[in-house]
Amino acid sequence: VVLVFANISNILKQTGLNLKDVVKVTVYLSDYRYFEELNEVYREIFSEPFPARTPVKTDVPFGLIMADVVALKDN
């Protein structure tokens, strides 16, 4: 879970954004037993008001979890 968000953070940095700019997260879990770990990491990397989040249980290719985010840049 930590690696997924570290990768997202690195991608955001390349566009001049960071995790504070994230407003929506969709997380794809291969099994809901990873949900508590997701919650712990989510609380560590994001602060209130937390971005909207949608967890989806599905087959995840090449791993246990993947995520996509929507980030907005202030004008």
Secondary structure by P-SEA (a helix, b strand, c coil): caaaaaaaaaaaaaaccccccccbbbbbbccccaaaaaaaaaaacccccccbbbbbbcccccccccccccccccc
